[in-house]
Amino acid sequence: MMQWTTGLIALKRYNLFRFNRNRMKSPFYSAFKSFKDFPVANKSMFMSQFNLINIYGIRKDEAFQVGHDAEKYLRRNSMIGSITVGLSSGSSGNRGIFLVSEKERAQWVASVLYRVIGLSISQRTVAFFLRANSELYESVRSKILKFNYYNIFDPLEQHWQNLLKTKPDIIVAQPSVLIRLIEISNIEAVPWKVQKVISVAEVLTLEDSKRIEVWSGTSINQVYQCTEGFLAHSCKNGKIHWNSDSILLEKVWLNEVQYKPIITDLKRSTQPIIRYEMNDILTEGKCDCGLKSDVIQSIDGRSDDVFEWINNKTKIILFPDFIRRTIVFSHPGIIDYTIVKNNKYLELWIDGPEHAFDAARNALHKLLESKGICTKINKSTKPWRADNGKKKRVINSTP
Ligand SMILES: [Zn+2]
């Protein structure tokens, strides 16, 4: 244990050294003397200084166009030279643009493997579902792991047939992709032994987690990330721990238990992530597994998905977690749902038996009434989808 702790401290020192050397290449960050001088970066500041923050002088308009065109299939990939462009979800004009090098991507996979998959003597097959082209990850080769890559923009029906043939030991995918695979497979449980399922990229809800565990026959490990940054992972107790050797964490407390994280990612180089205030709301947790890092009890959704009303000049706030639970527990037959708050109404879409919609609407009305809110809930015929295919269930579209 002692050696392990010393190793982690050494690793953190090494990461800090590299971080400091790298940030001097950024015209924006090289101007500051010490850590406390760095401004807290929210999305709008991060985007307005985009050209000066990244170390290659990549222009924001060019990067956005490349990311946008790749999403619309107007080009084969989202790369500028060897740098990959990623767009975060959000309404158009308000989207984050992220840059990562091949090396950073390879490091991400290596960290996930080391932290989450662990080591084993026998060779294991990994099915890796990605939003990008697979060639980038070829640099991560391993004698004990054999990778099969699946692009999530290709038809998942075909991927499922391949999974049946290759019988992977480990599946890495977004929860919404896993749920879609469950639907396509049309079976209660996979017909081979899966050792691990790793959930990445999106918030894993309790209801999805249970469904995936039943289907895969194994417990689900969760990786918490921000674009290609690997922030936290679940331990042997199933609790999510911050990667404290590469992430410096500051907390903005919203109440006694919930906070918004401000992160500095010591491993990001192309576009340094320094004191970046994330949009997530996290609940602080505890764990006795022996890892010293801070624990996240739950990821309670993006803060732009908080619903707000003004009633008698008082601001009334509903956290997405309340809304989720209200809907899920209103009817046992609810398979899926999305709820969107616009200027006037709530738009609710429910996938489930005939009475499920009414049950969910009634439960929501009760919740709203208890908060003194009177609003209409309309029935939607199709689920809400973000431009980049990411799945969200509770969406605030009020400008
Ligand atoms: Zn733990």
Boltz pocket constraint, residues with backbone or C-beta under 6 A from the ligand:
constraints:
  - pocket:
      binder: B
      contacts: [[A, 235], [A, 236], [A, 237], [A, 238], [A, 239], [A, 241], [A, 287], [A, 288], [A, 289], [A, 290], [A, 291]]
      max_distance: 6.0
